[in-house]
């Protein structure tokens, strides 16, 4: 961190400046964004308190996962919804996309719209 200083000297200097650092034994850090999440497995996490302001330092390899969980809609699922509700293919597909592939929920929602 500081050339020519050992860890003890650095810790004493940080203490004089009012900086406290605590290592956190974390197994994973997840940062959620709108359309994705950043996952850091086996991270080195430090909690730093400087004059009442807490910050976290995270070191590790990250991987990014998409949160776009639009499932692939199967033709059989569309046919089932169409048969059960009497709607056309476009409406059946839209209902399945809104229900994230849940056939029963898509049928229920389309049936409620008819009433």
Protein Blocks (a to p, Z undefined) as FASTA:
>chain_A
ZZhiafklmmmmmmmnopacdddddfbdcdddfkbccddehiacddddeehiacdddedd
dddddfblcdcddfklmmmmmmmnopafklmmmmmmmnnopaklmmmmmmmmmZZ
